[in-house]
Amino acid sequence: MKVLLEIPDDKADFAMEVLRSLAFVKKIKPMTIEKISLWEDLKEASNEVKLHKQGKLTLKSAQDLLNEL
């Protein structure tokens, strides 16, 4: 299982040390600002698709997006 944690910057070093000390933790990899931004964008897009499927949001067609360029 993968888990995403949000830890305040002033506690990050301690939290990383604790996680590394746990034998069952396989991999610890901090996220860069760019990856965090991408993650948030993907979550927002996923939520918009979900709302569209529920009929609560109307999305633009690919043609409309191309016409805006």
N, C-alpha and C positions, 0 to 999 in steps of 0.2 A: 504494500500500500504506500502511496505517496501522500505526503502531508505538506501543505503550505502554511507556514507560520509568519505572522507579522509581529515583529519584536521591536520595541523602541531602540533607537541607535545606541543610547547609553547603556543598554543591557545586552546588546548583541554579542559582545565578546564573551561574557559570562555564559549566555545561552548556548553559544557554539561550543564552548568548553564542556558544558554539561552534556550536550548531545554527543560529542565525540567520545565521552567517557562511557557511553552506553554500548555494550557489546552487540546488541541487536540492531543498532542503527548502521545501515550499510553505506550510505553516501550522504554527505552534507555539502551542499553547493549554494552559496549565497547568490541571489539574483542581482544582476546589474540594473541600473535605472532604466536602460533601454528595454530589457526583458520585462521589467515590471510594467512599463508603459504598454508594451505589446500585449501582455497578459490582461491588463485592464481593458484594452481595446477589443480583444477577443471575447472577453466576458460580456461586454456591452453588445457586441454584434450577435453573440449567441442569444442573449436576452431578447434582442429585437426580432430575431428569427422566431423565437418561441412565441412572442406576442403576436407576430404576423400569423403564425399557424393557428393561434387561438382566435384570430379575427379582430384583435384589439389594436392593430397597427397596420397601416398601409405602407408598403415599401415601394420605392421607385423601381421601374424596370431598368434593365441594362441599357436599353435604347435611350431612356431618359437621361441616364448618367452620361452616356456618350454624347448626347446632344448638348449637355452643359459644358463640355470641353470646347 
